[in-house]
Amino acid sequence: EDAVLEVGRITDDKIILSNDEMDVINDKLRILKDNIKNNVKVKITYFVKDLSKDGGCYEIIEGIVKRIDEGRQLIILKDKKEIKMSDVIEIEY
């Protein structure tokens, strides 16, 4: 029964952003990095890969950005949640 439910579970494909859309995300990340000390609250929509099958789902998280780690390509929130920059499709603040 569990196997049947797993096969029937729907996952989303990861959206590939256009260069223009990526530029918008990168601009927002630069603004966030420049304003880290201001404790800007953000709402980030990002892709979470499914561990069992192809695809995944999109989640929205709200929080305050603690650090932008360009080396590891991560957005790190104050609650220690880490989001891969390549998984982000929208940032609102």
Biopython code that builds the backbone (N, CA, C, O; Angstrom):
import numpy as np
from Bio.PDB.StructureBuilder import StructureBuilder

atoms = [
    (1, "GLU", "N", (0.822, -1.190, 0.000)),
    (1, "GLU", "CA", (0.000, 0.000, 0.000)),
    (1, "GLU", "C", (0.873, 1.263, 0.000)),
    (1, "GLU", "O", (0.591, 2.215, -0.728)),
    (2, "ASP", "N", (1.932, 1.266, 0.819)),
    (2, "ASP", "CA", (2.831, 2.429, 0.851)),
    (2, "ASP", "C", (3.522, 2.639, -0.484)),
    (2, "ASP", "O", (3.712, 3.773, -0.923)),
    (3, "ALA", "N", (3.903, 1.525, -1.137)),
    (3, "ALA", "CA", (4.572, 1.640, -2.432)),
    (3, "ALA", "C", (3.640, 2.242, -3.481)),
    (3, "ALA", "O", (4.073, 3.045, -4.306)),
    (4, "VAL", "N", (2.391, 1.868, -3.453)),
    (4, "VAL", "CA", (1.415, 2.410, -4.398)),
    (4, "VAL", "C", (1.233, 3.905, -4.157)),
    (4, "VAL", "O", (1.173, 4.681, -5.110)),
    (5, "LEU", "N", (1.144, 4.315, -2.896)),
    (5, "LEU", "CA", (1.016, 5.736, -2.571)),
    (5, "LEU", "C", (2.244, 6.517, -3.025)),
    (5, "LEU", "O", (2.123, 7.636, -3.522)),
    (6, "GLU", "N", (3.429, 5.925, -2.855)),
    (6, "GLU", "CA", (4.664, 6.600, -3.256)),
    (6, "GLU", "C", (4.714, 6.795, -4.763)),
    (6, "GLU", "O", (5.113, 7.864, -5.226)),
    (7, "VAL", "N", (4.324, 5.803, -5.532)),
    (7, "VAL", "CA", (4.324, 5.910, -6.988)),
    (7, "VAL", "C", (3.340, 6.980, -7.437)),
    (7, "VAL", "O", (3.610, 7.704, -8.396)),
    (8, "GLY", "N", (2.215, 7.089, -6.765)),
    (8, "GLY", "CA", (1.184, 8.043, -7.146)),
    (8, "GLY", "C", (1.442, 9.465, -6.663)),
    (8, "GLY", "O", (0.747, 10.398, -7.065)),
    (9, "ARG", "N", (2.435, 9.628, -5.808)),
    (9, "ARG", "CA", (2.727, 10.961, -5.267)),
    (9, "ARG", "C", (3.307, 11.843, -6.367)),
    (9, "ARG", "O", (4.234, 11.439, -7.070)),
    (10, "ILE", "N", (2.769, 13.025, -6.511)),
    (10, "ILE", "CA", (3.175, 13.956, -7.565)),
    (10, "ILE", "C", (4.330, 14.828, -7.074)),
    (10, "ILE", "O", (4.313, 15.328, -5.949)),
    (11, "THR", "N", (5.322, 14.998, -7.929)),
    (11, "THR", "CA", (6.413, 15.930, -7.642)),
    (11, "THR", "C", (6.475, 16.958, -8.766)),
    (11, "THR", "O", (6.000, 16.711, -9.874)),
    (12, "ASP", "N", (7.056, 18.092, -8.471)),
    (12, "ASP", "CA", (7.222, 19.150, -9.465)),
    (12, "ASP", "C", (8.610, 19.066, -10.083)),
    (12, "ASP", "O", (9.561, 18.604, -9.453)),
    (13, "ASP", "N", (8.708, 19.520, -11.328)),
    (13, "ASP", "CA", (10.014, 19.665, -11.954)),
    (13, "ASP", "C", (10.626, 20.972, -11.487)),
    (13, "ASP", "O", (9.912, 21.924, -11.171)),
    (14, "LYS", "N", (11.948, 21.015, -11.444)),
    (14, "LYS", "CA", (12.637, 22.240, -11.064)),
    (14, "LYS", "C", (12.547, 23.235, -12.218)),
    (14, "LYS", "O", (12.812, 22.888, -13.369)),
    (15, "ILE", "N", (12.175, 24.461, -11.903)),
    (15, "ILE", "CA", (12.075, 25.518, -12.899)),
    (15, "ILE", "C", (13.469, 26.041, -13.206)),
    (15, "ILE", "O", (14.241, 26.349, -12.298)),
    (16, "ILE", "N", (13.782, 26.138, -14.482)),
    (16, "ILE", "CA", (15.055, 26.716, -14.912)),
    (16, "ILE", "C", (14.798, 28.187, -15.245)),
    (16, "ILE", "O", (14.033, 28.508, -16.155)),
    (17, "LEU", "N", (15.451, 29.071, -14.491)),
    (17, "LEU", "CA", (15.249, 30.500, -14.696)),
    (17, "LEU", "C", (15.990, 30.994, -15.934)),
    (17, "LEU", "O", (17.049, 30.478, -16.291)),
    (18, "SER", "N", (15.414, 31.999, -16.578)),
    (18, "SER", "CA", (16.087, 32.652, -17.701)),
    (18, "SER", "C", (17.236, 33.501, -17.151)),
    (18, "SER", "O", (17.321, 33.734, -15.946)),
    (19, "ASN", "N", (18.108, 33.955, -18.031)),
    (19, "ASN", "CA", (19.210, 34.821, -17.603)),
    (19, "ASN", "C", (18.696, 36.093, -16.953)),
    (19, "ASN", "O", (19.262, 36.552, -15.961)),
    (20, "ASP", "N", (17.630, 36.669, -17.497)),
    (20, "ASP", "CA", (17.056, 37.883, -16.921)),
    (20, "ASP", "C", (16.516, 37.617, -15.517)),
    (20, "ASP", "O", (16.712, 38.431, -14.614)),
    (21, "GLU", "N", (15.845, 36.498, -15.331)),
    (21, "GLU", "CA", (15.312, 36.146, -14.013)),
    (21, "GLU", "C", (16.446, 35.905, -13.018)),
    (21, "GLU", "O", (16.352, 36.295, -11.854)),
    (22, "MET", "N", (17.517, 35.261, -13.484)),
    (22, "MET", "CA", (18.674, 35.032, -12.623)),
    (22, "MET", "C", (19.333, 36.351, -12.236)),
    (22, "MET", "O", (19.793, 36.505, -11.105)),
    (23, "ASP", "N", (19.380, 37.310, -13.175)),
    (23, "ASP", "CA", (19.944, 38.629, -12.885)),
    (23, "ASP", "C", (19.149, 39.328, -11.781)),
    (23, "ASP", "O", (19.729, 39.977, -10.911)),
    (24, "VAL", "N", (17.826, 39.195, -11.818)),
    (24, "VAL", "CA", (16.976, 39.806, -10.794)),
    (24, "VAL", "C", (17.282, 39.190, -9.426)),
    (24, "VAL", "O", (17.430, 39.910, -8.438)),
    (25, "ILE", "N", (17.376, 37.866, -9.370)),
    (25, "ILE", "CA", (17.703, 37.175, -8.109)),
    (25, "ILE", "C", (19.074, 37.629, -7.614)),
    (25, "ILE", "O", (19.233, 37.933, -6.432)),
    (26, "ASN", "N", (20.063, 37.679, -8.504)),
    (26, "ASN", "CA", (21.416, 38.093, -8.111)),
    (26, "ASN", "C", (21.440, 39.535, -7.616)),
    (26, "ASN", "O", (22.157, 39.845, -6.665)),
    (27, "ASP", "N", (20.675, 40.415, -8.238)),
    (27, "ASP", "CA", (20.590, 41.803, -7.779)),
    (27, "ASP", "C", (20.003, 41.863, -6.368)),
    (27, "ASP", "O", (20.498, 42.601, -5.516)),
    (28, "LYS", "N", (18.960, 41.093, -6.129)),
    (28, "LYS", "CA", (18.338, 41.069, -4.800)),
    (28, "LYS", "C", (19.300, 40.514, -3.758)),
    (28, "LYS", "O", (19.335, 40.991, -2.624)),
    (29, "LEU", "N", (20.087, 39.497, -4.144)),
    (29, "LEU", "CA", (21.078, 38.946, -3.214)),
    (29, "LEU", "C", (22.155, 39.969, -2.878)),
    (29, "LEU", "O", (22.601, 40.045, -1.733)),
    (30, "ARG", "N", (22.577, 40.757, -3.864)),
    (30, "ARG", "CA", (23.569, 41.811, -3.618)),
    (30, "ARG", "C", (23.010, 42.862, -2.650)),
    (30, "ARG", "O", (23.707, 43.319, -1.743)),
    (31, "ILE", "N", (21.753, 43.232, -2.857)),
    (31, "ILE", "CA", (21.118, 44.207, -1.970)),
    (31, "ILE", "C", (21.029, 43.644, -0.554)),
    (31, "ILE", "O", (21.312, 44.345, 0.417)),
    (32, "LEU", "N", (20.639, 42.381, -0.442)),
    (32, "LEU", "CA", (20.573, 41.750, 0.881)),
    (32, "LEU", "C", (21.939, 41.730, 1.544)),
    (32, "LEU", "O", (22.069, 42.046, 2.727)),
    (33, "LYS", "N", (22.954, 41.358, 0.779)),
    (33, "LYS", "CA", (24.313, 41.289, 1.342)),
    (33, "LYS", "C", (24.762, 42.656, 1.835)),
    (33, "LYS", "O", (25.396, 42.762, 2.885)),
    (34, "ASP", "N", (24.438, 43.701, 1.086)),
    (34, "ASP", "CA", (24.811, 45.058, 1.477)),
    (34, "ASP", "C", (24.038, 45.546, 2.700)),
    (34, "ASP", "O", (24.455, 46.495, 3.364)),
    (35, "ASN", "N", (22.911, 44.897, 2.997)),
    (35, "ASN", "CA", (22.053, 45.340, 4.105)),
    (35, "ASN", "C", (21.904, 44.286, 5.207)),
    (35, "ASN", "O", (20.937, 44.321, 5.968)),
    (36, "ILE", "N", (22.841, 43.363, 5.296)),
    (36, "ILE", "CA", (22.780, 42.277, 6.286)),
    (36, "ILE", "C", (22.577, 42.826, 7.699)),
    (36, "ILE", "O", (21.790, 42.276, 8.469)),
    (37, "LYS", "N", (23.274, 43.896, 8.039)),
    (37, "LYS", "CA", (23.208, 44.444, 9.400)),
    (37, "LYS", "C", (21.839, 45.035, 9.740)),
    (37, "LYS", "O", (21.549, 45.285, 10.909)),
    (38, "ASN", "N", (21.001, 45.258, 8.735)),
    (38, "ASN", "CA", (19.674, 45.833, 8.958)),
    (38, "ASN", "C", (18.612, 44.791, 9.296)),
    (38, "ASN", "O", (17.444, 45.135, 9.479)),
    (39, "ASN", "N", (19.007, 43.517, 9.380)),
    (39, "ASN", "CA", (18.082, 42.420, 9.720)),
    (39, "ASN", "C", (16.834, 42.436, 8.843)),
    (39, "ASN", "O", (15.707, 42.444, 9.338)),
    (40, "VAL", "N", (17.059, 42.440, 7.535)),
    (40, "VAL", "CA", (15.962, 42.474, 6.569)),
    (40, "VAL", "C", (15.210, 41.140, 6.596)),
    (40, "VAL", "O", (15.811, 40.073, 6.472)),
    (41, "LYS", "N", (13.888, 41.220, 6.761)),
    (41, "LYS", "CA", (13.050, 40.016, 6.709)),
    (41, "LYS", "C", (12.752, 39.709, 5.247)),
    (41, "LYS", "O", (12.350, 40.592, 4.489)),
    (42, "VAL", "N", (12.951, 38.460, 4.857)),
    (42, "VAL", "CA", (12.741, 38.045, 3.473)),
    (42, "VAL", "C", (11.759, 36.894, 3.400)),
    (42, "VAL", "O", (11.529, 36.168, 4.367)),
    (43, "LYS", "N", (11.194, 36.760, 2.218)),
    (43, "LYS", "CA", (10.364, 35.594, 1.884)),
    (43, "LYS", "C", (11.007, 34.996, 0.643)),
    (43, "LYS", "O", (11.086, 35.643, -0.401)),
    (44, "ILE", "N", (11.466, 33.751, 0.766)),
    (44, "ILE", "CA", (12.200, 33.091, -0.310)),
    (44, "ILE", "C", (11.419, 31.868, -0.777)),
    (44, "ILE", "O", (11.013, 31.027, 0.025)),
    (45, "THR", "N", (11.218, 31.787, -2.086)),
    (45, "THR", "CA", (10.616, 30.601, -2.694)),
    (45, "THR", "C", (11.751, 29.804, -3.317)),
    (45, "THR", "O", (12.531, 30.333, -4.109)),
    (46, "TYR", "N", (11.841, 28.519, -2.953)),
    (46, "TYR", "CA", (12.966, 27.703, -3.411)),
    (46, "TYR", "C", (12.542, 26.245, -3.618)),
    (46, "TYR", "O", (11.535, 25.784, -3.080)),
    (47, "PHE", "N", (13.338, 25.548, -4.406)),
    (47, "PHE", "CA", (13.075, 24.159, -4.764)),
    (47, "PHE", "C", (13.717, 23.221, -3.745)),
    (47, "PHE", "O", (14.868, 23.406, -3.349)),
    (48, "VAL", "N", (12.949, 22.209, -3.327)),
    (48, "VAL", "CA", (13.463, 21.169, -2.433)),
    (48, "VAL", "C", (13.391, 19.849, -3.180)),
    (48, "VAL", "O", (12.303, 19.376, -3.509)),
    (49, "LYS", "N", (14.551, 19.250, -3.451)),
    (49, "LYS", "CA", (14.610, 17.985, -4.182)),
    (49, "LYS", "C", (13.988, 16.869, -3.353)),
    (49, "LYS", "O", (14.232, 16.757, -2.151)),
    (50, "ASP", "N", (13.192, 16.057, -4.007)),
    (50, "ASP", "CA", (12.589, 14.894, -3.370)),
    (50, "ASP", "C", (13.665, 13.829, -3.189)),
    (50, "ASP", "O", (14.434, 13.565, -4.113)),
    (51, "LEU", "N", (13.728, 13.225, -2.027)),
    (51, "LEU", "CA", (14.759, 12.228, -1.747)),
    (51, "LEU", "C", (14.417, 10.850, -2.302)),
    (51, "LEU", "O", (15.289, 9.987, -2.398)),
    (52, "SER", "N", (13.145, 10.637, -2.670)),
    (52, "SER", "CA", (12.715, 9.311, -3.111)),
    (52, "SER", "C", (12.523, 9.168, -4.606)),
    (52, "SER", "O", (12.636, 8.065, -5.141)),
    (53, "LYS", "N", (12.237, 10.259, -5.285)),
    (53, "LYS", "CA", (11.960, 10.153, -6.716)),
    (53, "LYS", "C", (12.373, 11.439, -7.414)),
    (53, "LYS", "O", (12.754, 12.412, -6.762)),
    (54, "ASP", "N", (12.298, 11.442, -8.737)),
    (54, "ASP", "CA", (12.664, 12.623, -9.513)),
    (54, "ASP", "C", (11.745, 13.787, -9.160)),
    (54, "ASP", "O", (10.575, 13.606, -8.821)),
    (55, "GLY", "N", (12.307, 14.974, -9.250)),
    (55, "GLY", "CA", (11.524, 16.173, -8.991)),
    (55, "GLY", "C", (11.621, 16.597, -7.548)),
    (55, "GLY", "O", (12.579, 16.269, -6.848)),
    (56, "GLY", "N", (10.629, 17.322, -7.118)),
    (56, "GLY", "CA", (10.601, 17.833, -5.755)),
    (56, "GLY", "C", (9.413, 18.741, -5.583)),
    (56, "GLY", "O", (8.380, 18.556, -6.226)),
    (57, "CYS", "N", (9.556, 19.729, -4.713)),
    (57, "CYS", "CA", (8.474, 20.672, -4.483)),
    (57, "CYS", "C", (9.060, 22.046, -4.177)),
    (57, "CYS", "O", (10.241, 22.178, -3.856)),
    (58, "TYR", "N", (8.227, 23.045, -4.280)),
    (58, "TYR", "CA", (8.637, 24.404, -3.951)),
    (58, "TYR", "C", (8.121, 24.760, -2.575)),
    (58, "TYR", "O", (6.967, 24.493, -2.241)),
    (59, "GLU", "N", (8.985, 25.363, -1.779)),
    (59, "GLU", "CA", (8.619, 25.810, -0.448)),
    (59, "GLU", "C", (8.881, 27.300, -0.334)),
    (59, "GLU", "O", (9.714, 27.859, -1.046)),
    (60, "ILE", "N", (8.166, 27.919, 0.561)),
    (60, "ILE", "CA", (8.352, 29.331, 0.855)),
    (60, "ILE", "C", (8.749, 29.440, 2.321)),
    (60, "ILE", "O", (8.102, 28.868, 3.198)),
    (61, "ILE", "N", (9.808, 30.172, 2.567)),
    (61, "ILE", "CA", (10.277, 30.374, 3.934)),
    (61, "ILE", "C", (10.427, 31.867, 4.177)),
    (61, "ILE", "O", (10.829, 32.619, 3.290)),
    (62, "GLU", "N", (10.099, 32.280, 5.386)),
    (62, "GLU", "CA", (10.294, 33.671, 5.784)),
    (62, "GLU", "C", (11.294, 33.696, 6.925)),
    (62, "GLU", "O", (11.275, 32.839, 7.808)),
    (63, "GLY", "N", (12.163, 34.688, 6.893)),
    (63, "GLY", "CA", (13.145, 34.807, 7.951)),
    (63, "GLY", "C", (14.067, 35.981, 7.712)),
    (63, "GLY", "O", (13.878, 36.766, 6.783)),
    (64, "ILE", "N", (15.064, 36.085, 8.563)),
    (64, "ILE", "CA", (16.059, 37.145, 8.468)),
    (64, "ILE", "C", (17.364, 36.527, 8.001)),
    (64, "ILE", "O", (17.819, 35.523, 8.549)),
    (65, "VAL", "N", (17.961, 37.131, 6.987)),
    (65, "VAL", "CA", (19.205, 36.612, 6.426)),
    (65, "VAL", "C", (20.356, 36.948, 7.369)),
    (65, "VAL", "O", (20.565, 38.102, 7.744)),
    (66, "LYS", "N", (21.090, 35.912, 7.737)),
    (66, "LYS", "CA", (22.264, 36.082, 8.595)),
    (66, "LYS", "C", (23.509, 36.319, 7.761)),
    (66, "LYS", "O", (24.359, 37.144, 8.097)),
    (67, "ARG", "N", (23.600, 35.559, 6.637)),
    (67, "ARG", "CA", (24.809, 35.636, 5.826)),
    (67, "ARG", "C", (24.527, 35.134, 4.417)),
    (67, "ARG", "O", (23.700, 34.245, 4.213)),
    (68, "ILE", "N", (25.223, 35.714, 3.457)),
    (68, "ILE", "CA", (25.238, 35.212, 2.078)),
    (68, "ILE", "C", (26.627, 34.606, 1.884)),
    (68, "ILE", "O", (27.628, 35.322, 1.864)),
    (69, "ASP", "N", (26.678, 33.286, 1.742)),
    (69, "ASP", "CA", (27.956, 32.585, 1.578)),
    (69, "ASP", "C", (28.172, 32.343, 0.089)),
    (69, "ASP", "O", (27.687, 31.360, -0.471)),
    (70, "GLU", "N", (28.906, 33.250, -0.538)),
    (70, "GLU", "CA", (29.132, 33.143, -1.982)),
    (70, "GLU", "C", (30.005, 31.947, -2.339)),
    (70, "GLU", "O", (29.826, 31.351, -3.401)),
    (71, "GLY", "N", (30.932, 31.591, -1.482)),
    (71, "GLY", "CA", (31.807, 30.446, -1.739)),
    (71, "GLY", "C", (31.038, 29.143, -1.836)),
    (71, "GLY", "O", (31.264, 28.338, -2.740)),
    (72, "ARG", "N", (30.128, 28.946, -0.898)),
    (72, "ARG", "CA", (29.316, 27.723, -0.898)),
    (72, "ARG", "C", (27.984, 27.925, -1.601)),
    (72, "ARG", "O", (27.184, 26.994, -1.695)),
    (73, "GLN", "N", (27.735, 29.153, -2.102)),
    (73, "GLN", "CA", (26.504, 29.487, -2.822)),
    (73, "GLN", "C", (25.263, 29.211, -1.973)),
    (73, "GLN", "O", (24.312, 28.573, -2.425)),
    (74, "LEU", "N", (25.294, 29.711, -0.723)),
    (74, "LEU", "CA", (24.194, 29.499, 0.208)),
    (74, "LEU", "C", (23.679, 30.812, 0.769)),
    (74, "LEU", "O", (24.427, 31.772, 0.954)),
    (75, "ILE", "N", (22.373, 30.828, 1.036)),
    (75, "ILE", "CA", (21.752, 31.879, 1.816)),
    (75, "ILE", "C", (21.516, 31.261, 3.190)),
    (75, "ILE", "O", (20.850, 30.233, 3.307)),
    (76, "ILE", "N", (22.058, 31.884, 4.218)),
    (76, "ILE", "CA", (21.934, 31.341, 5.571)),
    (76, "ILE", "C", (21.066, 32.290, 6.385)),
    (76, "ILE", "O", (21.369, 33.474, 6.533)),
    (77, "LEU", "N", (19.972, 31.733, 6.911)),
    (77, "LEU", "CA", (19.048, 32.518, 7.713)),
    (77, "LEU", "C", (19.455, 32.471, 9.184)),
    (77, "LEU", "O", (20.226, 31.602, 9.593)),
    (78, "LYS", "N", (18.936, 33.406, 9.974)),
    (78, "LYS", "CA", (19.263, 33.468, 11.404)),
    (78, "LYS", "C", (18.860, 32.187, 12.131)),
    (78, "LYS", "O", (19.474, 31.835, 13.138)),
    (79, "ASP", "N", (17.829, 31.480, 11.633)),
    (79, "ASP", "CA", (17.412, 30.233, 12.283)),
    (79, "ASP", "C", (18.261, 29.041, 11.820)),
    (79, "ASP", "O", (17.928, 27.886, 12.085)),
    (80, "LYS", "N", (19.368, 29.346, 11.120)),
    (80, "LYS", "CA", (20.363, 28.363, 10.645)),
    (80, "LYS", "C", (19.917, 27.571, 9.416)),
    (80, "LYS", "O", (20.632, 26.674, 8.970)),
    (81, "LYS", "N", (18.754, 27.888, 8.869)),
    (81, "LYS", "CA", (18.305, 27.253, 7.633)),
    (81, "LYS", "C", (19.223, 27.700, 6.502)),
    (81, "LYS", "O", (19.519, 28.889, 6.377)),
    (82, "GLU", "N", (19.674, 26.761, 5.682)),
    (82, "GLU", "CA", (20.542, 27.060, 4.545)),
    (82, "GLU", "C", (19.806, 26.742, 3.257)),
    (82, "GLU", "O", (19.215, 25.672, 3.110)),
    (83, "ILE", "N", (19.850, 27.686, 2.326)),
    (83, "ILE", "CA", (19.171, 27.523, 1.042)),
    (83, "ILE", "C", (20.195, 27.706, -0.064)),
    (83, "ILE", "O", (20.923, 28.698, -0.088)),
    (84, "LYS", "N", (20.248, 26.752, -0.975)),
    (84, "LYS", "CA", (21.152, 26.871, -2.126)),
    (84, "LYS", "C", (20.664, 27.990, -3.033)),
    (84, "LYS", "O", (19.484, 28.055, -3.374)),
    (85, "MET", "N", (21.570, 28.859, -3.415)),
    (85, "MET", "CA", (21.197, 29.962, -4.297)),
    (85, "MET", "C", (20.608, 29.450, -5.607)),
    (85, "MET", "O", (19.704, 30.071, -6.167)),
    (86, "SER", "N", (21.110, 28.331, -6.093)),
    (86, "SER", "CA", (20.639, 27.784, -7.367)),
    (86, "SER", "C", (19.211, 27.242, -7.287)),
    (86, "SER", "O", (18.590, 26.989, -8.319)),
    (87, "ASP", "N", (18.686, 27.062, -6.076)),
    (87, "ASP", "CA", (17.322, 26.564, -5.903)),
    (87, "ASP", "C", (16.292, 27.681, -5.756)),
    (87, "ASP", "O", (15.088, 27.423, -5.765)),
    (88, "VAL", "N", (16.763, 28.920, -5.621)),
    (88, "VAL", "CA", (15.870, 30.054, -5.373)),
    (88, "VAL", "C", (15.223, 30.516, -6.679)),
    (88, "VAL", "O", (15.900, 30.685, -7.693)),
    (89, "ILE", "N", (13.898, 30.720, -6.639)),
    (89, "ILE", "CA", (13.216, 31.272, -7.815)),
    (89, "ILE", "C", (12.592, 32.634, -7.524)),
    (89, "ILE", "O", (12.191, 33.345, -8.445)),
    (90, "GLU", "N", (12.507, 33.002, -6.230)),
    (90, "GLU", "CA", (11.951, 34.303, -5.901)),
    (90, "GLU", "C", (12.416, 34.748, -4.523)),
    (90, "GLU", "O", (12.508, 33.949, -3.591)),
    (91, "ILE", "N", (12.705, 36.037, -4.415)),
    (91, "ILE", "CA", (13.050, 36.651, -3.127)),
    (91, "ILE", "C", (12.215, 37.919, -2.999)),
    (91, "ILE", "O", (12.196, 38.765, -3.893)),
    (92, "GLU", "N", (11.538, 38.029, -1.888)),
    (92, "GLU", "CA", (10.760, 39.237, -1.591)),
    (92, "GLU", "C", (11.237, 39.799, -0.263)),
    (92, "GLU", "O", (11.542, 39.052, 0.668)),
    (93, "TYR", "N", (11.299, 41.126, -0.184)),
    (93, "TYR", "CA", (11.624, 41.778, 1.086)),
    (93, "TYR", "C", (10.924, 43.105, 1.186)),
    (93, "TYR", "O", (11.072, 43.807, 2.186)),
]
sb = StructureBuilder()
sb.init_structure("model")
sb.init_model(0)
sb.init_chain("A")
sb.init_seg("    ")
for serial, (resi, resn, name, xyz) in enumerate(atoms, 1):
    if name == "N":
        sb.init_residue(resn, " ", resi, " ")
    sb.init_atom(name, np.array(xyz, "f"), 0.0, 1.0, " ", f" {name:<3s}", serial, name[0])
structure = sb.get_structure()
